[in-house]
Amino acid sequence: MSPRGDSQTDPYRNKQLVAAYLKQAALKL
């Protein structure tokens, strides 16, 4: 958990997590 907020309350961090998830998904294809 980030000190300044979790992924649901932190738009920037959430965007980073989504980008990382999409990258991992692309590698699995």
A tleap script that builds the chain and sets N, CA, C and O, in Angstrom:
source leaprc.protein.ff14SB
mol = sequence {
  NMET SER PRO ARG GLY ASP SER GLN THR ASP
  PRO TYR ARG ASN LYS GLN LEU VAL ALA ALA
  TYR LEU LYS GLN ALA ALA LEU LYS CLEU
}
set mol.1.N position { 0.832 -1.204 0.000 }
set mol.1.CA position { 0.000 0.000 0.000 }
set mol.1.C position { 0.870 1.259 0.000 }
set mol.1.O position { 1.871 1.351 0.711 }
set mol.2.N position { 0.459 2.207 -0.808 }
set mol.2.CA position { 1.199 3.466 -0.865 }
set mol.2.C position { 0.782 4.375 0.291 }
set mol.2.O position { -0.401 4.454 0.622 }
set mol.3.N position { 1.744 5.057 0.903 }
set mol.3.CA position { 1.450 5.945 2.040 }
set mol.3.C position { 0.441 7.039 1.687 }
set mol.3.O position { -0.330 7.481 2.538 }
set mol.4.N position { 0.456 7.467 0.427 }
set mol.4.CA position { -0.429 8.558 0.028 }
set mol.4.C position { -1.763 8.073 -0.519 }
set mol.4.O position { -2.567 8.867 -1.008 }
set mol.5.N position { -1.997 6.770 -0.435 }
set mol.5.CA position { -3.289 6.261 -0.879 }
set mol.5.C position { -3.164 4.980 -1.683 }
set mol.5.O position { -2.144 4.744 -2.331 }
set mol.6.N position { -4.197 4.154 -1.643 }
set mol.6.CA position { -4.169 2.910 -2.403 }
set mol.6.C position { -4.511 3.167 -3.872 }
set mol.6.O position { -4.717 4.314 -4.270 }
set mol.7.N position { -4.572 2.109 -4.671 }
set mol.7.CA position { -4.785 2.263 -6.109 }
set mol.7.C position { -6.152 2.854 -6.435 }
set mol.7.O position { -6.331 3.452 -7.496 }
set mol.8.N position { -7.128 2.689 -5.523 }
set mol.8.CA position { -8.469 3.189 -5.806 }
set mol.8.C position { -8.572 4.686 -5.560 }
set mol.8.O position { -9.421 5.351 -6.155 }
set mol.9.N position { -7.722 5.230 -4.692 }
set mol.9.CA position { -7.820 6.650 -4.363 }
set mol.9.C position { -6.704 7.464 -5.013 }
set mol.9.O position { -6.689 8.692 -4.929 }
set mol.10.N position { -5.777 6.772 -5.657 }
set mol.10.CA position { -4.648 7.462 -6.278 }
set mol.10.C position { -4.695 7.224 -7.795 }
set mol.10.O position { -4.229 6.190 -8.273 }
set mol.11.N position { -5.253 8.175 -8.548 }
set mol.11.CA position { -5.426 8.013 -9.999 }
set mol.11.C position { -4.113 7.728 -10.722 }
set mol.11.O position { -4.078 6.896 -11.628 }
set mol.12.N position { -3.036 8.405 -10.335 }
set mol.12.CA position { -1.756 8.213 -11.026 }
set mol.12.C position { -1.227 6.809 -10.803 }
set mol.12.O position { -0.801 6.144 -11.747 }
set mol.13.N position { -1.253 6.351 -9.542 }
set mol.13.CA position { -0.755 5.013 -9.236 }
set mol.13.C position { -1.630 3.964 -9.920 }
set mol.13.O position { -1.131 2.964 -10.436 }
set mol.14.N position { -2.936 4.206 -9.917 }
set mol.14.CA position { -3.850 3.265 -10.557 }
set mol.14.C position { -3.518 3.134 -12.042 }
set mol.14.O position { -3.529 2.037 -12.599 }
set mol.15.N position { -3.223 4.270 -12.672 }
set mol.15.CA position { -2.876 4.252 -14.104 }
set mol.15.C position { -1.595 3.458 -14.333 }
set mol.15.O position { -1.484 2.720 -15.312 }
set mol.16.N position { -0.632 3.609 -13.431 }
set mol.16.CA position { 0.617 2.865 -13.529 }
set mol.16.C position { 0.371 1.369 -13.391 }
set mol.16.O position { 0.973 0.572 -14.111 }
set mol.17.N position { -0.509 0.981 -12.469 }
set mol.17.CA position { -0.807 -0.432 -12.250 }
set mol.17.C position { -1.499 -1.027 -13.472 }
set mol.17.O position { -1.222 -2.160 -13.865 }
set mol.18.N position { -2.399 -0.250 -14.065 }
set mol.18.CA position { -3.100 -0.713 -15.262 }
set mol.18.C position { -2.105 -0.909 -16.407 }
set mol.18.O position { -2.178 -1.904 -17.127 }
set mol.19.N position { -1.193 0.019 -16.573 }
set mol.19.CA position { -0.197 -0.074 -17.635 }
set mol.19.C position { 0.679 -1.310 -17.442 }
set mol.19.O position { 1.003 -2.002 -18.407 }
set mol.20.N position { 1.057 -1.583 -16.199 }
set mol.20.CA position { 1.885 -2.751 -15.897 }
set mol.20.C position { 1.103 -4.039 -16.181 }
set mol.20.O position { 1.659 -5.002 -16.710 }
set mol.21.N position { -0.178 -4.051 -15.831 }
set mol.21.CA position { -1.009 -5.231 -16.069 }
set mol.21.C position { -1.133 -5.505 -17.564 }
set mol.21.O position { -1.022 -6.651 -17.999 }
set mol.22.N position { -1.362 -4.459 -18.346 }
set mol.22.CA position { -1.501 -4.622 -19.788 }
set mol.22.C position { -0.194 -5.119 -20.402 }
set mol.22.O position { -0.204 -5.933 -21.327 }
set mol.23.N position { 0.922 -4.630 -19.887 }
set mol.23.CA position { 2.228 -5.057 -20.399 }
set mol.23.C position { 2.454 -6.536 -20.131 }
set mol.23.O position { 2.926 -7.263 -21.004 }
set mol.24.N position { 2.115 -6.986 -18.918 }
set mol.24.CA position { 2.267 -8.398 -18.570 }
set mol.24.C position { 1.354 -9.259 -19.445 }
set mol.24.O position { 1.752 -10.331 -19.901 }
set mol.25.N position { 0.130 -8.782 -19.674 }
set mol.25.CA position { -0.818 -9.529 -20.498 }
set mol.25.C position { -0.296 -9.662 -21.930 }
set mol.25.O position { -0.452 -10.708 -22.560 }
set mol.26.N position { 0.318 -8.608 -22.430 }
set mol.26.CA position { 0.847 -8.634 -23.791 }
set mol.26.C position { 1.989 -9.645 -23.910 }
set mol.26.O position { 2.129 -10.303 -24.941 }
set mol.27.N position { 2.798 -9.770 -22.865 }
set mol.27.CA position { 3.909 -10.709 -22.893 }
set mol.27.C position { 3.424 -12.158 -22.911 }
set mol.27.O position { 4.112 -13.044 -23.418 }
set mol.28.N position { 2.243 -12.388 -22.358 }
set mol.28.CA position { 1.703 -13.748 -22.301 }
set mol.28.C position { 1.092 -14.183 -23.627 }
set mol.28.O position { 0.896 -15.376 -23.858 }
set mol.29.N position { 0.788 -13.223 -24.501 }
set mol.29.CA position { 0.172 -13.559 -25.778 }
set mol.29.C position { 1.175 -14.190 -26.732 }
set mol.29.O position { 0.821 -14.536 -27.859 }
savepdb mol mol.pdb
quit
